[in-house]
Amino acid sequence: MYGLVGTFVNTATVLLGGTIGLVFKKGIPERVGDSVFKALGLITAFIGISGCLCGENTLIAVIAMIVGTIIGELVDLDKRVNNVGKFIERKVSKGDKNSTVAQGFVSSCLLFCVGAMTIVGSLQAGLEGDCSVLFTKSAMDFCSSIIFASTLGIGVLFSAGFVLVYQGLITLLATWIEPLLTTAVVNEMNCVGYVIIIGLALNILGITKLKVMNMVPAIFLPIALVPLYDWIVALF
């Protein structure tokens, strides 16, 4: 299926960028790496703040965030993804207590998979066979993976598998959920995704320690909340 080409390219760019970052990691002083990492946090915050303005209904975003976070906490997605990261860490860190493999894996999964370009790009690839958005995202992820890998290490490379599965599933399921994806629904999904990206930015900057992965279910709730809201409004 041609629509999956975008996901394959994106996965490859994360692997390539991460590999380049690992090569640079050995020659970058720790203080420089920390400063660059914080700069990426600021850029991530800017992207999140700019993107969340695309929402048209604040109430839907609020409800989606609350209910989605409750679902995420009950399932404890953050713990499950972290456990995967820690498993990888045990395999590759050789007992290094200061290893950042798990942090790199989780942070990269969130950065590469939570946002409008992931959702819109994957849907566009699945519905129209147009991978242009995912190709643009691939270029951005390539740069980000270099920075992440140079500071957080090899965990970034393993996040490529998450990108492959997550974006691939959205692309493959696109034709099934197309009737539900009105402009309003997509806008609210994007809005919630960008709010979550702000949370990731706060974690990168060391301001908070939010379990951002537990908020991810909120992205998909507008699919139900938008038509429910329209139905309630129509009653009055």
C-alpha positions in Angstrom: 0.0 0.0 0.0 1.6 3.3 -1.2 0.2 5.2 1.8 2.6 3.4 4.1 5.6 4.7 2.2 5.4 7.9 4.3 5.6 5.9 7.5 8.5 3.8 6.2 10.4 7.0 5.3 9.6 8.6 8.7 10.8 5.5 10.5 14.0 5.5 8.4 14.8 9.1 9.1 14.4 8.6 12.9 16.8 5.7 12.7 19.3 7.7 10.5 19.1 10.9 12.6 19.4 8.9 15.8 22.5 7.2 14.5 24.1 10.5 13.5 23.2 11.9 17.0 24.9 8.9 18.7 28.1 9.6 16.7 28.0 13.3 17.7 27.2 12.4 21.4 30.8 11.3 22.0 32.2 14.6 21.1 29.7 17.0 22.6 30.4 18.3 26.1 27.7 17.5 28.6 26.8 21.2 29.3 26.5 21.9 25.6 24.2 18.8 25.2 22.1 20.0 28.1 21.7 23.5 26.7 20.7 22.1 23.2 18.2 19.8 24.9 16.6 22.7 26.7 16.5 24.7 23.5 14.6 21.8 21.9 12.2 22.0 24.9 11.5 25.7 24.1 11.0 24.9 20.4 8.6 22.1 21.4 6.7 24.5 23.7 6.4 27.0 20.8 5.1 24.3 18.5 2.5 23.2 21.1 1.3 26.7 21.9 1.0 27.7 18.3 -0.8 24.5 17.3 -3.3 24.3 20.1 -4.9 27.5 18.8 -6.4 25.5 15.9 -9.2 24.2 18.2 -12.7 25.7 17.7 -14.3 24.6 21.0 -12.4 24.9 24.2 -15.0 22.9 26.1 -14.4 19.8 24.0 -10.7 20.1 24.4 -11.1 20.4 28.2 -13.5 17.4 28.5 -11.2 15.3 26.1 -8.2 16.1 28.3 -9.9 15.2 31.5 -11.6 12.0 30.3 -8.6 11.0 28.2 -6.2 11.4 31.1 -8.5 9.4 33.4 -8.5 6.6 30.8 -4.8 6.8 30.5 -4.3 6.7 34.2 -6.5 3.7 34.7 -4.7 1.8 31.9 -1.4 3.5 33.0 0.0 3.9 29.5 2.9 5.8 30.8 4.0 2.9 33.0 3.6 0.4 30.2 5.6 2.5 27.7 8.2 3.2 30.4 8.5 -0.5 31.1 9.3 -1.1 27.5 11.9 1.7 27.7 13.4 0.2 30.9 13.5 -3.2 29.3 15.5 -1.8 26.4 17.6 0.1 28.9 18.5 -3.1 30.8 19.5 -4.8 27.6 21.8 -2.0 26.3 23.0 0.1 29.2 25.1 -2.7 30.8 24.2 -1.7 34.4 24.8 2.0 34.0 22.7 3.7 36.6 22.9 7.1 34.8 21.5 5.7 31.6 18.9 7.8 29.8 17.7 5.1 27.4 14.2 4.8 28.9 13.8 8.6 29.0 15.0 8.9 25.4 12.6 6.2 24.2 9.5 7.7 25.9 10.3 11.3 25.1 11.0 10.5 21.5 7.8 8.4 21.1 5.8 11.4 22.3 7.6 14.0 20.3 7.4 12.0 17.0 3.9 10.6 17.4 1.8 13.3 19.2 0.8 16.2 17.0 -1.2 17.3 14.0 1.3 16.2 11.4 1.2 12.7 12.7 -2.6 12.5 12.6 -3.3 14.5 9.5 -0.3 13.1 7.6 -1.2 9.5 8.4 -4.9 10.0 7.5 -4.0 11.8 4.2 -1.6 9.0 3.3 -4.3 6.3 4.0 -7.2 8.1 2.3 -5.5 9.7 -0.7 -2.1 8.1 -1.0 -0.6 11.5 -0.5 2.5 11.3 1.8 3.7 14.9 1.4 2.8 15.8 5.1 4.6 12.7 6.4 7.6 13.5 4.2 7.8 17.0 5.7 7.4 15.5 9.2 10.2 13.0 8.4 12.6 15.9 7.7 11.7 17.6 11.0 12.0 14.3 12.9 15.4 13.7 11.4 16.7 16.9 12.9 15.0 16.3 16.2 16.3 12.7 16.5 19.8 14.0 16.0 19.5 16.3 18.9 17.6 13.8 21.1 20.1 11.0 20.5 23.1 13.3 21.1 21.7 14.0 24.6 19.6 11.0 25.6 21.3 8.2 23.7 20.2 5.0 21.9 16.7 5.0 23.3 15.8 7.4 20.5 16.5 4.8 17.9 14.1 2.3 19.4 11.3 4.9 19.2 11.4 4.4 15.5 9.5 1.1 16.1 6.8 3.1 17.9 6.6 5.5 14.9 6.2 2.6 12.5 3.4 0.9 14.5 1.5 4.1 15.5 1.5 5.9 12.2 1.1 2.7 10.2 -2.1 1.8 12.1 -3.6 5.2 11.6 -2.8 5.0 7.9 -4.3 1.5 7.6 -7.5 2.4 9.6 -8.0 5.7 7.8 -10.6 4.4 5.3 -12.6 2.9 8.2 -12.8 6.1 10.3 -13.1 8.5 7.4 -16.9 9.1 7.8 -16.2 10.2 11.4 -13.5 12.7 10.6 -15.2 16.0 9.9 -13.2 19.2 9.8 -14.3 20.0 13.4 -13.3 16.6 14.7 -9.8 16.8 13.1 -9.3 20.4 14.4 -10.1 19.3 18.0 -7.9 16.2 17.7 -5.1 18.4 16.6 -5.7 20.9 19.4 -5.6 18.3 22.1 -2.5 16.8 20.5 -0.7 20.1 20.7 -1.8 20.7 24.3 -0.1 17.3 25.1 3.0 18.5 23.3 3.1 21.5 25.7 3.2 19.0 28.5 6.1 17.2 26.9 7.9 20.5 26.5 7.5 21.2 30.2 9.0 17.9 31.0 11.9 18.4 28.7 12.6 21.8 30.4 12.5 20.1 33.8 9.6 22.2 35.0 7.3 19.3 35.5 7.3 15.5 35.6 3.9 14.9 34.0 2.9 11.5 32.9 2.3 12.8 29.4 1.8 9.3 27.8 -1.3 8.9 30.0 -2.9 11.9 28.3 -2.6 10.4 24.8 -6.1 8.8 24.7 -7.5 12.3 24.8 -6.4 12.8 21.2 -9.1 10.4 19.9 -12.0 11.4 22.1 -13.1 14.4 19.9 -14.3 11.7 17.4 -17.2 11.0 19.9 -17.3 14.4 21.7 -17.8 16.6 18.7 -20.9 14.9 17.3 -22.3 14.5 20.9 -21.8 18.2 21.5 -23.5 19.1 18.2 -26.4 16.8 19.1 -26.9 18.4 22.5 -26.7 21.9 21.0 -29.3 21.0 18.4 -31.7 20.0 21.2 -31.8 23.5 22.4 
